[in-house]
Amino acid sequence: MGNDRPRRNFGNSGGRNWDRGRDRGRGGRPPQRDRPYRQQRDRPRQFDRHPGLTMSPGKNVEPLGPNMFKVREGTRVRPATKNLIPGSRVYDERLIKHGDDELRVWDPFRSKFSAAILKGCASLPFKRDSRVLYLGAASGTTISHISDIVTRGVVYAVEFAPRSMRDLFRLAERRPNIVPILADARKPARYSDLVGPVDVVYQDVAQPDQADISVANVRAFMPEGTLVLMIKARSIDVSQQPSKIFAEQMGILKRSGLAIAETRHLMPFEKDHAAVIARVS
Ligand SMILES: C[S@@+](CC[C@H](N)C(=O)[O-])C[C@H]1O[C@@H](n2cnc3c(N)ncnc32)[C@H](O)[C@@H]1O
């Protein structure tokens, strides 16, 4: 595994240990913020609970899921997806030849789902025929990898920033399984005539009411399936400990009838972010 291999993970702590030890020096020492994360003595100890993404010795490419692979890049392991449009890049991702296929390396510093996989997230809800409602599409970095996976499905991509929407339209011209929708994710009724029932709701809108937005969209479009919620604690309340915010957001999901399946803190790829996977059945 590589230099940035995540070594500690909060796992399924139900929100109790998300940031234990955070910002706490030992013996009066200041936090060692100038050191690389893995060398900081005050980093949360729970990170070592899950091994993260590993590969068999001697292998450079291994399957991970439908149209998904693990690739070795030097000393690092990365997720990758089979390029739907061989020869084309969406951001500055690396392309790797694998037999007749071309793989796009999924950058964990640019996409939170790649970070979650590297942190040991075992729930991979995207299948070849999945119908996905993606809220907070931006210019389509993560969506492009989901589009690689759901080759017989569809990704409804909701975004309210016109600038990002322009990039998304260009992406959808090349990738026919992406349906761009210029709309506010807080108002699912406004796009209900464009979106049918889905198997996955992916929420990455970084608004203060992240869990409520998820629930509203789950109720509107997903009678059964998986919610992927990327919580950005700093967008909800900068004055609160992230652990408290993560627990509150998960409380909203649970009270709305969702079952929490997995949680992953996204350090060191994203600070104060957590991935929550929840099921509706
Ligand atoms: C963190 S970025 C998403 C990054 C993207 N998910 C990715 O991984 O490639 C959040 C995006 O959500 C969009 N957004 C924020 N609030 C929104 C809302 N209420 N409705 C739709 N989009 C929203 C922002 O414009 C921004 O592009």
The ligand as an SDF file (V2000), in Angstrom:
LIG
                    3D

 27 29  0  0  0  0  0  0  0  0999 V2000
  -19.0060   19.0200   -3.0870 C   0  0  0  0  0  0  0  0  0  0  0  0
  -19.6380   19.5240   -4.6150 S   0  0  0  0  0  0  0  0  0  0  0  0
  -20.0160   17.9970   -5.3750 C   0  0  0  0  0  0  0  0  0  0  0  0
  -18.8530   17.2550   -5.9480 C   0  0  0  0  0  0  0  0  0  0  0  0
  -19.3020   16.0670   -6.7670 C   0  0  0  0  0  0  0  0  0  0  0  0
  -20.2710   15.2940   -6.0400 N   0  0  0  0  0  0  0  0  0  0  0  0
  -18.1710   15.1530   -7.1770 C   0  0  0  0  0  0  0  0  0  0  0  0
  -17.7570   14.3060   -6.3740 O   0  0  0  0  0  0  0  0  0  0  0  0
  -17.7120   15.2550   -8.3210 O   0  0  0  0  0  0  0  0  0  0  0  0
  -21.2440   20.0470   -4.1520 C   0  0  0  0  0  0  0  0  0  0  0  0
  -22.1020   20.4860   -5.3230 C   0  0  0  0  0  0  0  0  0  0  0  0
  -23.4440   20.5850   -4.8530 O   0  0  0  0  0  0  0  0  0  0  0  0
  -24.0540   21.6790   -5.5180 C   0  0  0  0  0  0  0  0  0  0  0  0
  -25.2150   22.0610   -4.7060 N   0  0  0  0  0  0  0  0  0  0  0  0
  -25.2100   22.6660   -3.4840 C   0  0  0  0  0  0  0  0  0  0  0  0
  -26.4640   22.8190   -3.0460 N   0  0  0  0  0  0  0  0  0  0  0  0
  -27.2910   22.3200   -4.0060 C   0  0  0  0  0  0  0  0  0  0  0  0
  -28.6880   22.2010   -4.1110 C   0  0  0  0  0  0  0  0  0  0  0  0
  -29.5080   22.6220   -3.1330 N   0  0  0  0  0  0  0  0  0  0  0  0
  -29.1880   21.6200   -5.2300 N   0  0  0  0  0  0  0  0  0  0  0  0
  -28.3750   21.1790   -6.2100 C   0  0  0  0  0  0  0  0  0  0  0  0
  -27.0380   21.2640   -6.1600 N   0  0  0  0  0  0  0  0  0  0  0  0
  -26.4940   21.8320   -5.0640 C   0  0  0  0  0  0  0  0  0  0  0  0
  -22.9610   22.7360   -5.6010 C   0  0  0  0  0  0  0  0  0  0  0  0
  -23.2380   23.6630   -6.6280 O   0  0  0  0  0  0  0  0  0  0  0  0
  -21.7340   21.8640   -5.8800 C   0  0  0  0  0  0  0  0  0  0  0  0
  -21.5060   21.7370   -7.2630 O   0  0  0  0  0  0  0  0  0  0  0  0
  1  2  1  0
  2  3  1  0
  2 10  1  0
  3  4  1  0
  4  5  1  0
  5  6  1  0
  5  7  1  0
  7  8  2  0
  7  9  1  0
 10 11  1  0
 11 12  1  0
 11 26  1  0
 12 13  1  0
 13 14  1  0
 13 24  1  0
 14 15  1  0
 14 23  1  0
 15 16  2  0
 16 17  1  0
 17 18  1  0
 17 23  2  0
 18 19  1  0
 18 20  2  0
 20 21  1  0
 21 22  2  0
 22 23  1  0
 24 25  1  0
 24 26  1  0
 26 27  1  0
M  CHG  2   2   1   9  -1
M  END
$$$$
